Amino acid sequence: MADKRSGAKSAFDDDFENPPAGPIGLHRGKPSGWAVTRPYVLTLVIAVLLGLCTYAWVSGKFSFLSRPQVTTSSSASVSKESRKIDSTKSAKKDTASSQSSSSSNSDQKDDQKKDDSQNQDQQNQSAAQPVNQGAQVGVYNALGAQYGAQRNGYAGRQAQVLRNAGYTNVSTGNLQTTAPTANTVWYSNDADKSTAEDVAAKFGITAVQKVDTALDYPIEVVFVSM
């Protein structure tokens, strides 16, 4: 057995009877405080750096990390101005078109008012002129040969219609000038217009014309068909 005081080891000594001074194997000592906290400290530092970089990128604090906002803003401004110009041009075109349409409608209304006024004046003149059943009226036979014997005495028969209606100065005859294309009543003076229209109404004639050529009678009725 070894002498513990002298440290000498005999052949009969066991290793377990002389353990080493420091811990070995499962009996190692606890690690230091820095070894335990170091991973957490490194993680915190990395997180802080990432946060600073992200803030710098978003806020544009660092010029080398800032985003190209100037170009985008300029492009957006140009685009807005372009849209404003296009909108203004479109509005001007619409306004011009609306004004042109309004002007055209106004002109049409003015023309319509003039026509209505003229028609009203003519109607008023006709209403103011009484029918003169004592006026001279000539009844002319201009029937073609296709009517054969029926055309004989046709003017006289139609003249009797006027006499029965109250006309007192009616003459008859055969037309010696160019005949119209349809049964027509001619008159030469505006004063006879109402009477000419009344005569035409007795026969259902719609063509009532004022003529500039001299007539044998103030009012003439020309029959070209039965």
Buried (B, 14 or more C-beta within 10 A) or exposed (E): EBEEEEEEEEEEEEEEEEEEEEEEEEEEEEEEEEEEEEEEEEEEEEEEEEEEEEEBEEEEEEEEBBEEEEEEEEEEEEEEEEEEEEEEEEEEEEEEEEEEEEEEEEEEEEEEEEEEEEEEEEEEEEEEBEBBBEBBBBBBBBBEEEBEEEBEEBBEEBBEBBEEEEBEBBBBBEBEEEBBEEBBBBBBEEEBBBBBBBBBBBBEBEEBEEEEEEBEBBBBBBBBEE
